[in-house]
């Protein structure tokens, strides 16, 4: 029985199950999975007493490391060419990239989760077996958002839109597109403790705003930033999609559609 481990970055697939693959994952496999360590730093020592008072726990970034082997049998030059493709795919980037990781039992039904962040290279190839067409290396990817995500899904409705985050951690990767009815819109999530985002400006009928809960932006149908014009109230607490059902209550709008991803540790 094979245990399928696979990573995909910028179109290059590294396969842990296909013995004939040019790019394969080595033992001990992908590291950095599971729930990352907390990095809140918000616990406070109790004055003149033992112990501390706990604060809210948050996680920092996640670092994923993938030990790999490039294998082009008996072709040292072609093996190095193949490694350069890995080097290019895993090269440090100035913008977020998507790393797809497939491991049985992690993430949605198909076992593939997406991490968003920056590759940090596949450097210093080990060439002790280059004469056999073998190059060893390790790719490093820093997930600035430590949550792993399922594929994008959509939901639509008016008044209340029910979203289901079947993952095990809250997700902010959701964009709610609202169509105006001439009122000032308000979006709230009852299942996230009543968190909300509210606008002080009216949204004309047939006009749309796309509200990104992760980036905390508001753009119009042309892609222009209208955050200031929308007069986002400073009291807004910006909802998340918690694990399970999420009742997004939309008022002051004719209709709404949501594009979102489930969240996983």
Buried (B, 14 or more C-beta within 10 A) or exposed (E): EEEEBBBBBBEBBBBBBBEEBBBBBBEEBBEBBEEBEEEEEEEEEEEEEEEEEEEEEEBEBBBBBBBBBBBBEEEBEBBBEBBBBBBEBBBEEEEEBEBBBBBEEBBBEEBBBBBBBBBBBBEEBEBEBBEBBBBBBBBBBBBEBBBBBBEEBEBEBEEEBEBBBBBBBBBBBBBBBBBBBEBBBBBBBBBBEEBBBBBEBBBEEEBBBBBBBBEEBBBBEEEEEBBEEBBBBEEBBBBBBBBEEBEBBBBBBBBBBBBBBBBBB
